Amino acid sequence: MNHEFNRHKPIYKQIMEHICQDIVRGTYEHGDKLPSVRDFAVQVGVNANTIQRVYQELERDGIVESKRGQGTFITENEERINVLKEEMKKEIVQRFITDMMKMGFTYHEMMTTIEEEAKNDDSS
């Protein structure tokens, strides 16, 4: 995990986003065990309390499950993971649209560029 954090956003939220991206990407799969709080804190270079908060927030959101004495695991609820994927996709697209509109691009210009770039990616 990248140890450089954006100073404008809480570190725990950045770590949560990274874990969620890893889940969507398939780095973590349903039922996978996450590192212990201490191990993950050392790995990321933050206080263990920060990772404890990350795990608590992810559990509150239904993304992970804590099993007493065993650790923290990615949920096996496939529907919840699919909802997470949709939420992340929409957030990224909305941010893209907002940024492009702020720069003055029209919807048509955005769609044309997306279609052109998708064609270029398909041919590689």
N, CA and C atoms as an extended XYZ file, in Angstrom:
372
Properties=species:S:1:pos:R:3:atomname:S:1:resname:S:1:resid:I:1 pbc="F F F"
N         0.837       -1.183        0.000 N   MET     1
C         0.000        0.000        0.000 CA  MET     1
C         0.871        1.232        0.000 C   MET     1
N         0.457        2.237       -0.732 N   ASN     2
C         1.179        3.501       -0.796 CA  ASN     2
C         1.137        4.176        0.576 C   ASN     2
N         2.278        4.548        1.103 N   HIS     3
C         2.348        5.141        2.425 CA  HIS     3
C         2.211        6.654        2.409 C   HIS     3
N         2.078        7.258        1.255 N   GLU     4
C         1.902        8.703        1.179 CA  GLU     4
C         0.420        9.016        1.207 C   GLU     4
N         0.037        9.794        2.199 N   PHE     5
C        -1.369       10.103        2.380 CA  PHE     5
C        -1.654       11.542        1.969 C   PHE     5
N        -2.873       11.759        1.500 N   ASN     6
C        -3.348       13.090        1.153 CA  ASN     6
C        -3.648       13.813        2.459 C   ASN     6
N        -3.029       14.942        2.678 N   ARG     7
C        -3.197       15.643        3.951 CA  ARG     7
C        -4.557       16.312        4.087 C   ARG     7
N        -5.334       16.333        3.008 N   HIS     8
C        -6.643       16.973        3.034 CA  HIS     8
C        -7.778       16.009        3.357 C   HIS     8
N        -7.449       14.752        3.592 N   LYS     9
C        -8.473       13.738        3.855 CA  LYS     9
C        -7.994       12.858        5.004 C   LYS     9
N        -8.885       12.505        5.933 N   PRO    10
C        -8.452       11.675        7.064 CA  PRO    10
C        -7.780       10.375        6.595 C   PRO    10
N        -6.714       10.020        7.270 N   ILE    11
C        -5.944        8.834        6.906 CA  ILE    11
C        -6.806        7.577        6.965 C   ILE    11
N        -7.650        7.464        7.980 N   TYR    12
C        -8.452        6.250        8.092 CA  TYR    12
C        -9.376        6.078        6.889 C   TYR    12
N        -9.902        7.196        6.367 N   LYS    13
C       -10.765        7.110        5.185 CA  LYS    13
C        -9.969        6.690        3.957 C   LYS    13
N        -8.742        7.165        3.835 N   GLN    14
C        -7.901        6.776        2.706 CA  GLN    14
C        -7.580        5.279        2.755 C   GLN    14
N        -7.328        4.771        3.954 N   ILE    15
C        -7.039        3.344        4.101 CA  ILE    15
C        -8.295        2.528        3.796 C   ILE    15
N        -9.451        3.000        4.260 N   MET    16
C       -10.714        2.321        3.956 CA  MET    16
C       -10.921        2.239        2.444 C   MET    16
N       -10.695        3.345        1.749 N   GLU    17
C       -10.863        3.370        0.298 CA  GLU    17
C        -9.921        2.382       -0.377 C   GLU    17
N        -8.704        2.322        0.116 N   HIS    18
C        -7.721        1.407       -0.469 CA  HIS    18
C        -8.170       -0.055       -0.296 C   HIS    18
N        -8.656       -0.387        0.886 N   ILE    19
C        -9.139       -1.750        1.123 CA  ILE    19
C       -10.327       -2.046        0.212 C   ILE    19
N       -11.252       -1.099        0.096 N   CYS    20
C       -12.420       -1.294       -0.771 CA  CYS    20
C       -11.997       -1.461       -2.229 C   CYS    20
N       -11.011       -0.681       -2.662 N   GLN    21
C       -10.499       -0.835       -4.030 CA  GLN    21
C        -9.900       -2.224       -4.218 C   GLN    21
N        -9.176       -2.705       -3.208 N   ASP    22
C        -8.593       -4.045       -3.289 CA  ASP    22
C        -9.677       -5.122       -3.371 C   ASP    22
N       -10.790       -4.897       -2.688 N   ILE    23
C       -11.899       -5.852       -2.747 CA  ILE    23
C       -12.503       -5.844       -4.141 C   ILE    23
N       -12.779       -4.662       -4.665 N   VAL    24
C       -13.381       -4.537       -5.998 CA  VAL    24
C       -12.437       -5.098       -7.060 C   VAL    24
N       -11.150       -4.851       -6.907 N   ARG    25
C       -10.127       -5.312       -7.852 CA  ARG    25
C        -9.922       -6.818       -7.778 C   ARG    25
N       -10.298       -7.428       -6.654 N   GLY    26
C       -10.136       -8.867       -6.495 CA  GLY    26
C        -8.889       -9.256       -5.724 C   GLY    26
N        -8.157       -8.276       -5.213 N   THR    27
C        -6.982       -8.568       -4.393 CA  THR    27
C        -7.417       -9.297       -3.127 C   THR    27
N        -8.528       -8.830       -2.555 N   TYR    28
C        -9.175       -9.525       -1.447 CA  TYR    28
C       -10.452      -10.133       -1.986 C   TYR    28
N       -10.716      -11.376       -1.609 N   GLU    29
C       -11.925      -12.056       -2.047 CA  GLU    29
C       -12.825      -12.322       -0.851 C   GLU    29
N       -14.047      -12.740       -1.133 N   HIS    30
C       -15.016      -13.060       -0.075 CA  HIS    30
C       -14.379      -14.002        0.932 C   HIS    30
N       -14.464      -13.651        2.200 N   GLY    31
C       -13.972      -14.523        3.256 CA  GLY    31
C       -12.496      -14.422        3.560 C   GLY    31
N       -11.747      -13.635        2.781 N   ASP    32
C       -10.312      -13.496        3.053 CA  ASP    32
C       -10.080      -12.794        4.390 C   ASP    32
N        -9.056      -13.234        5.073 N   LYS    33
C        -8.688      -12.627        6.350 CA  LYS    33
C        -7.808      -11.416        6.098 C   LYS    33
N        -8.117      -10.328        6.782 N   LEU    34
C        -7.272       -9.140        6.721 CA  LEU    34
C        -6.133       -9.298        7.728 C   LEU    34
N        -5.041       -8.566        7.510 N   PRO    35
C        -3.953       -8.620        8.497 CA  PRO    35
C        -4.450       -8.166        9.871 C   PRO    35
N        -3.769       -8.597       10.910 N   SER    36
C        -4.130       -8.132       12.249 CA  SER    36
C        -3.974       -6.617       12.299 C   SER    36
N        -4.631       -6.006       13.271 N   VAL    37
C        -4.560       -4.553       13.425 CA  VAL    37
C        -3.103       -4.111       13.537 C   VAL    37
N        -2.346       -4.781       14.374 N   ARG    38
C        -0.935       -4.399       14.571 CA  ARG    38
C        -0.107       -4.584       13.312 C   ARG    38
N        -0.268       -5.727       12.664 N   ASP    39
C         0.513       -5.990       11.449 CA  ASP    39
C         0.190       -4.977       10.354 C   ASP    39
N        -1.105       -4.683       10.187 N   PHE    40
C        -1.500       -3.740        9.145 CA  PHE    40
C        -0.998       -2.339        9.476 C   PHE    40
N        -1.043       -1.970       10.772 N   ALA    41
C        -0.554       -0.652       11.187 CA  ALA    41
C         0.934       -0.499       10.863 C   ALA    41
N         1.705       -1.532       11.144 N   VAL    42
C         3.142       -1.503       10.846 CA  VAL    42
C         3.361       -1.438        9.338 C   VAL    42
N         2.612       -2.252        8.607 N   GLN    43
C         2.736       -2.304        7.150 CA  GLN    43
C         2.444       -0.946        6.510 C   GLN    43
N         1.433       -0.250        7.022 N   VAL    44
C         1.014        1.023        6.437 CA  VAL    44
C         1.766        2.199        7.056 C   VAL    44
N         2.289        2.012        8.255 N   GLY    45
C         3.033        3.075        8.917 CA  GLY    45
C         2.145        4.049        9.657 C   GLY    45
N         1.077        3.523       10.276 N   VAL    46
C         0.184        4.369       11.056 CA  VAL    46
C        -0.013        3.750       12.434 C   VAL    46
N        -0.683        4.484       13.300 N   ASN    47
C        -0.991        4.015       14.638 CA  ASN    47
C        -2.005        2.882       14.570 C   ASN    47
N        -1.889        1.915       15.452 N   ALA    48
C        -2.819        0.782       15.480 CA  ALA    48
C        -4.260        1.238       15.707 C   ALA    48
N        -4.445        2.340       16.428 N   ASN    49
C        -5.798        2.861       16.659 CA  ASN    49
C        -6.454        3.284       15.340 C   ASN    49
N        -5.658        3.753       14.403 N   THR    50
C        -6.186        4.148       13.096 CA  THR    50
C        -6.726        2.928       12.369 C   THR    50
N        -5.979        1.844       12.386 N   ILE    51
C        -6.428        0.616       11.717 CA  ILE    51
C        -7.628        0.036       12.436 C   ILE    51
N        -7.654        0.118       13.756 N   GLN    52
C        -8.819       -0.351       14.511 CA  GLN    52
C       -10.065        0.416       14.062 C   GLN    52
N        -9.926        1.706       13.867 N   ARG    53
C       -11.065        2.513       13.395 CA  ARG    53
C       -11.472        2.107       11.983 C   ARG    53
N       -10.483        1.867       11.123 N   VAL    54
C       -10.760        1.418        9.753 CA  VAL    54
C       -11.597        0.148        9.795 C   VAL    54
N       -11.158       -0.832       10.562 N   TYR    55
C       -11.861       -2.109       10.639 CA  TYR    55
C       -13.265       -1.929       11.217 C   TYR    55
N       -13.401       -1.061       12.233 N   GLN    56
C       -14.716       -0.814       12.827 CA  GLN    56
C       -15.661       -0.174       11.808 C   GLN    56
N       -15.173        0.796       11.059 N   GLU    57
C       -16.006        1.468       10.056 CA  GLU    57
C       -16.399        0.508        8.940 C   GLU    57
N       -15.450       -0.311        8.502 N   LEU    58
C       -15.753       -1.286        7.450 CA  LEU    58
C       -16.766       -2.320        7.945 C   LEU    58
N       -16.662       -2.680        9.224 N   GLU    59
C       -17.628       -3.631        9.780 CA  GLU    59
C       -19.005       -2.975        9.879 C   GLU    59
N       -19.048       -1.729       10.293 N   ARG    60
C       -20.307       -0.998       10.370 CA  ARG    60
C       -20.979       -0.921        9.006 C   ARG    60
N       -20.157       -0.799        7.954 N   ASP    61
C       -20.662       -0.729        6.580 CA  ASP    61
C       -20.979       -2.100        5.988 C   ASP    61
N       -20.683       -3.160        6.734 N   GLY    62
C       -21.000       -4.513        6.267 CA  GLY    62
C       -20.006       -5.071        5.267 C   GLY    62
N       -18.828       -4.477        5.199 N   ILE    63
C       -17.814       -4.902        4.232 CA  ILE    63
C       -16.893       -5.959        4.825 C   ILE    63
N       -16.684       -5.879        6.133 N   VAL    64
C       -15.887       -6.896        6.818 CA  VAL    64
C       -16.674       -7.418        8.009 C   VAL    64
N       -16.228       -8.554        8.524 N   GLU    65
C       -16.835       -9.166        9.702 CA  GLU    65
C       -15.722       -9.546       10.663 C   GLU    65
N       -15.919       -9.218       11.924 N   SER    66
C       -14.956       -9.618       12.952 CA  SER    66
C       -15.421      -10.914       13.571 C   SER    66
N       -14.484      -11.825       13.738 N   LYS    67
C       -14.775      -13.091       14.401 CA  LYS    67
C       -13.882      -13.159       15.636 C   LYS    67
N       -14.511      -13.154       16.772 N   ARG    68
C       -13.774      -13.110       18.032 CA  ARG    68
C       -12.701      -14.196       18.081 C   ARG    68
N       -11.480      -13.747       18.353 N   GLY    69
C       -10.365      -14.672       18.487 CA  GLY    69
C        -9.773      -15.141       17.161 C   GLY    69
N       -10.402      -14.775       16.048 N   GLN    70
C        -9.903      -15.221       14.744 CA  GLN    70
C        -9.397      -14.085       13.872 C   GLN    70
N       -10.019      -12.919       13.988 N   GLY    71
C        -9.584      -11.780       13.197 CA  GLY    71
C       -10.717      -11.126       12.440 C   GLY    71
N       -10.343      -10.363       11.443 N   THR    72
C       -11.294       -9.611       10.620 CA  THR    72
C       -11.254      -10.165        9.207 C   THR    72
N       -12.421      -10.410        8.650 N   PHE    73
C       -12.552      -11.066        7.353 CA  PHE    73
C       -13.428      -10.250        6.410 C   PHE    73
N       -13.124      -10.323        5.125 N   ILE    74
C       -13.985       -9.722        4.115 CA  ILE    74
C       -15.319      -10.464        4.152 C   ILE    74
N       -16.412       -9.723        4.060 N   THR    75
C       -17.726      -10.352        4.106 CA  THR    75
C       -17.884      -11.391        2.995 C   THR    75
N       -18.650      -12.401        3.286 N   GLU    76
C       -18.963      -13.406        2.270 CA  GLU    76
C       -20.291      -13.078        1.594 C   GLU    76
N       -20.879      -11.940        1.966 N   ASN    77
C       -22.132      -11.482        1.390 CA  ASN    77
C       -21.849      -10.872        0.016 C   ASN    77
N       -22.048      -11.670       -1.021 N   GLU    78
C       -21.737      -11.231       -2.379 CA  GLU    78
C       -22.552      -10.012       -2.793 C   GLU    78
N       -23.800       -9.957       -2.330 N   GLU    79
C       -24.656       -8.809       -2.656 CA  GLU    79
C       -24.057       -7.513       -2.114 C   GLU    79
N       -23.507       -7.572       -0.897 N   ARG    80
C       -22.894       -6.370       -0.306 CA  ARG    80
C       -21.684       -5.930       -1.111 C   ARG    80
N       -20.892       -6.886       -1.586 N   ILE    81
C       -19.718       -6.551       -2.401 CA  ILE    81
C       -20.162       -5.943       -3.722 C   ILE    81
N       -21.232       -6.467       -4.317 N   ASN    82
C       -21.750       -5.894       -5.569 CA  ASN    82
C       -22.242       -4.468       -5.369 C   ASN    82
N       -22.876       -4.205       -4.224 N   VAL    83
C       -23.311       -2.841       -3.906 CA  VAL    83
C       -22.089       -1.934       -3.772 C   VAL    83
N       -21.051       -2.423       -3.120 N   LEU    84
C       -19.809       -1.654       -2.974 CA  LEU    84
C       -19.240       -1.298       -4.340 C   LEU    84
N       -19.201       -2.272       -5.246 N   LYS    85
C       -18.686       -2.025       -6.596 CA  LYS    85
C       -19.483       -0.935       -7.299 C   LYS    85
N       -20.804       -1.017       -7.198 N   GLU    86
C       -21.666       -0.016       -7.848 CA  GLU    86
C       -21.456        1.369       -7.237 C   GLU    86
N       -21.343        1.424       -5.926 N   GLU    87
C       -21.122        2.704       -5.246 CA  GLU    87
C       -19.813        3.338       -5.700 C   GLU    87
N       -18.767        2.530       -5.763 N   MET    88
C       -17.458        3.049       -6.158 CA  MET    88
C       -17.471        3.489       -7.613 C   MET    88
N       -18.105        2.708       -8.471 N   LYS    89
C       -18.187        3.057       -9.887 CA  LYS    89
C       -18.899        4.392      -10.067 C   LYS    89
N       -20.038        4.546       -9.413 N   LYS    90
C       -20.808        5.785       -9.533 CA  LYS    90
C       -20.028        6.980       -9.010 C   LYS    90
N       -19.328        6.788       -7.908 N   GLU    91
C       -18.539        7.875       -7.323 CA  GLU    91
C       -17.442        8.339       -8.288 C   GLU    91
N       -16.764        7.390       -8.908 N   ILE    92
C       -15.695        7.726       -9.850 CA  ILE    92
C       -16.255        8.443      -11.068 C   ILE    92
N       -17.360        7.941      -11.598 N   VAL    93
C       -17.961        8.556      -12.779 CA  VAL    93
C       -18.460        9.959      -12.447 C   VAL    93
N       -19.104       10.114      -11.302 N   GLN    94
C       -19.612       11.437      -10.915 CA  GLN    94
C       -18.473       12.436      -10.743 C   GLN    94
N       -17.379       12.003      -10.141 N   ARG    95
C       -16.224       12.879       -9.962 CA  ARG    95
C       -15.653       13.289      -11.321 C   ARG    95
N       -15.586       12.319      -12.260 N   PHE    96
C       -15.102       12.592      -13.614 CA  PHE    96
C       -15.994       13.629      -14.295 C   PHE    96
N       -17.296       13.403      -14.241 N   ILE    97
C       -18.230       14.330      -14.898 CA  ILE    97
C       -18.111       15.732      -14.305 C   ILE    97
N       -18.080       15.801      -12.985 N   THR    98
C       -17.972       17.104      -12.315 CA  THR    98
C       -16.687       17.816      -12.722 C   THR    98
N       -15.562       17.107      -12.716 N   ASP    99
C       -14.283       17.721      -13.089 CA  ASP    99
C       -14.288       18.182      -14.545 C   ASP    99
N       -14.821       17.358      -15.429 N   MET   100
C       -14.856       17.721      -16.849 CA  MET   100
C       -15.758       18.932      -17.089 C   MET   100
N       -16.888       18.977      -16.418 N   MET   101
C       -17.799       20.116      -16.587 CA  MET   101
C       -17.174       21.397      -16.034 C   MET   101
N       -16.432       21.287      -14.941 N   LYS   102
C       -15.733       22.453      -14.387 CA  LYS   102
C       -14.722       23.013      -15.386 C   LYS   102
N       -14.167       22.116      -16.232 N   MET   103
C       -13.206       22.558      -17.245 CA  MET   103
C       -13.893       23.022      -18.519 C   MET   103
N       -15.217       22.931      -18.554 N   GLY   104
C       -15.956       23.457      -19.685 CA  GLY   104
C       -16.303       22.461      -20.782 C   GLY   104
N       -16.059       21.180      -20.554 N   PHE   105
C       -16.390       20.183      -21.566 CA  PHE   105
C       -17.884       19.883      -21.542 C   PHE   105
N       -18.434       19.646      -22.696 N   THR   106
C       -19.845       19.281      -22.787 CA  THR   106
C       -19.997       17.774      -22.613 C   THR   106
N       -21.224       17.373      -22.384 N   TYR   107
C       -21.532       15.952      -22.289 CA  TYR   107
C       -21.111       15.238      -23.573 C   TYR   107
N       -21.424       15.828      -24.709 N   HIS   108
C       -21.086       15.223      -26.001 CA  HIS   108
C       -19.560       15.063      -26.145 C   HIS   108
N       -18.804       16.073      -25.755 N   GLU   109
C       -17.337       15.985      -25.835 CA  GLU   109
C       -16.807       14.878      -24.925 C   GLU   109
N       -17.375       14.766      -23.737 N   MET   110
C       -16.937       13.718      -22.813 CA  MET   110
C       -17.208       12.332      -23.400 C   MET   110
N       -18.422       12.139      -23.908 N   MET   111
C       -18.815       10.826      -24.432 CA  MET   111
C       -17.990       10.459      -25.666 C   MET   111
N       -17.720       11.429      -26.526 N   THR   112
C       -16.919       11.170      -27.717 CA  THR   112
C       -15.519       10.712      -27.321 C   THR   112
N       -14.933       11.401      -26.358 N   THR   113
C       -13.589       11.043      -25.909 CA  THR   113
C       -13.587        9.665      -25.249 C   THR   113
N       -14.585        9.386      -24.438 N   ILE   114
C       -14.671        8.070      -23.777 CA  ILE   114
C       -14.776        6.971      -24.830 C   ILE   114
N       -15.643        7.158      -25.818 N   GLU   115
C       -15.802        6.149      -26.873 CA  GLU   115
C       -14.501        5.944      -27.649 C   GLU   115
N       -13.801        7.037      -27.979 N   GLU   116
C       -12.538        6.933      -28.708 CA  GLU   116
C       -11.495        6.184      -27.881 C   GLU   116
N       -11.402        6.532      -26.609 N   GLU   117
C       -10.408        5.885      -25.744 CA  GLU   117
C       -10.746        4.409      -25.521 C   GLU   117
N       -12.020        4.094      -25.411 N   ALA   118
C       -12.428        2.700      -25.237 CA  ALA   118
C       -12.054        1.882      -26.477 C   ALA   118
N       -12.232        2.470      -27.644 N   LYS   119
C       -11.843        1.778      -28.882 CA  LYS   119
C       -10.350        1.546      -28.900 C   LYS   119
N        -9.579        2.531      -28.491 N   ASN   120
C        -8.119        2.396      -28.458 CA  ASN   120
C        -7.703        1.288      -27.491 C   ASN   120
N        -8.366        1.194      -26.338 N   ASP   121
C        -8.052        0.151      -25.353 CA  ASP   121
C        -8.427       -1.234      -25.893 C   ASP   121
N        -9.544       -1.312      -26.621 N   ASP   122
C        -9.983       -2.599      -27.179 CA  ASP   122
C        -9.002       -3.140      -28.213 C   ASP   122
N        -8.330       -2.234      -28.936 N   SER   123
C        -7.437       -2.679      -30.008 CA  SER   123
C        -6.057       -3.082      -29.497 C   SER   123
N        -5.750       -2.802      -28.213 N   SER   124
C        -4.427       -3.167      -27.723 CA  SER   124
C        -4.339       -4.584      -27.273 C   SER   124
